[in-house]
Amino acid sequence: MPHTPWETKASHIENKEDGDALPAQPLKALASCMLCPRACGVNRLEGKRGFCRAGRVARVASVSLHHGEEPPISGTGGSGTIFFAHCNLACLFCQNYPISQLDNGRDMDGETLAAELLKLQARGAHNVNFVTPTPHVPQMAEAVLLARRRGFTIPVVYNSNGYDSLDALALADGVVDIYLPDAKYRPGGLAKLASGISDYAEANDAALREMARQTGFLKLDQNGIAVRGMLVRHLVLPGRVEETREVLAYLLETFGPDIPISLMGQYFPAYKAFDTPGFNRRLSGQEYDQAIEAARRLGLQNVFIQEI
């Protein structure tokens, strides 16, 4: 759905200079996988699989130009989106569950994935947008480094559920230009109920701080297209506007009123949500309006909202 910004202050947001540190031999991280806070520690190089079921080779569900992201990400030419299969969460309402939970896709080694990045660039994509990258950071980094040696220059977007480890983000440092993480929950029982984990808020807090340290807040070029920085997403859940208020208050307290936020209102029941009371209906327009009003009352200055 289209996004409409209240106010775009990205040109006034401080941005860290590009670093030149790149990970060496990133696939070594698969020998004892600690890429998310689950810390399974399995040796994926030997075919072992942890919670997410991801293996040695990245499994890619689709490669396409996508026009449905926030305006600075999609722009006019589209975002070159690469959907990875497998996910380190198991959200009962997952709208991408055929990809994240059912392993749909095909395996791509680093050379093949690098070639796809170059094709997307040739098609005019503003960026390459890796969706659900957390279990695949080493393969992502390998592909980006290979592609850069062959003329790949557009920004790399890390589009994650926000349940990332500092080990994964260390590998992404210098490879990723734009972070597009979720901030789903604050401490309490909702993360356990909806996503099967109890430490989401703590892990998400550490991840967002590290992402902001690496890239700063979202920065746009003269055409309004994102070139670097962090934009935080939050999906408003039905009957859970108070959770949204808590997430927004946390973002304000931690990062200040200029933190770029995408307040998403496109929730619909999918996957296991149909059979879960409270999640088995769409978000109402009134609830989304209440979430917008919460952001306004808090004084957040750089929020994208949707027409629903």
Summary of the structure (lengths in Angstrom):
residues: 308
radius of gyration: 18.2
end to end distance: 7.5
largest distance: 52.3
contacts: 1056
relative contact order: 0.17
helix: 36%
strand: 18%
